[in-house]
Amino acid sequence: MLVEIKELEILRKAQLSELDVHQIGISACRIILQIEGPYSPVFYNEITREKNFGHATILFEYYWISLSFLMSDG
């Protein structure tokens, strides 16, 4: 997990502005979802209160993780 956190820090430093979900790759989106969650500023717009994961695979992964948690938690 520390490797992913360092990768995210490097990615944020490389960008001069806020990260845009449509401009970063799927692997970077996966790292952000794992570390910061679905309410990260990358995915969540606080003004419209909408989530935008940018890629269908990331949306599927979000729902899969949520469903797996609900099923294992009981």
N, C-alpha and C positions, 0 to 999 in steps of 0.2 A: 504494500500500500504506500510506503514511503516513496517508491519509485514513481508511482502515478502522481503523487502530490508534487514531486519535483518537476515532472513533465508538465503539469498544469501551470506551475509557477513560470517555467521557461516559456510556455505558450503565451501566457499573459504578458510577460515582459517583451515578447517579440511583437505583439500588437500595440500600436500606438493609441488605439481607441478601444472601446468595449468590444468584446468578442461577439461576432454575429454568427448565429447558428447556421446560416446558409453558406458562410464562407469557410467554415472549418470542416475537417473530415470526420468520418464516422468514428474512427478510433479516438479522436479528441473528444467528441461528443460523449462517447462511452465513459471516458475517464471523468469528465465533468459530472455526468449523471451519477457515477459511483461515489465521487468525493463530495460534491455539493448538493446532489439530489435534484428533484424536479423543480424546486423553487429557486434554482440558481438564476441569477440575472440573465444568463445566456438563454434559458428556456422560458422564463416567466416574465411577462410584461405586467408590471404593477399597475399601470394606468388602466388597461383594458381587462386585467385579471385573467388573461388567457395564457395557456401553455402552448409553445410551439417547439417541437423537438427537431424540426428541420428534415429529418430522415425517417422513413417508415420503419426501418429496422430499430431505430432508437425508441420510437413510440411503442413498437412491439416489445422491446426489452423492458421498458418501463412497466407496461401492463403485466408482463410475465413475472417480473420481480415482485410486483405488488400482489399478484394472485398467489405466487409461491409463498410469500410471507403470510397471507391470510390463511392459507391451507395448513401451513405448519404451525401457526400460532393457535389455531383453534378458536 
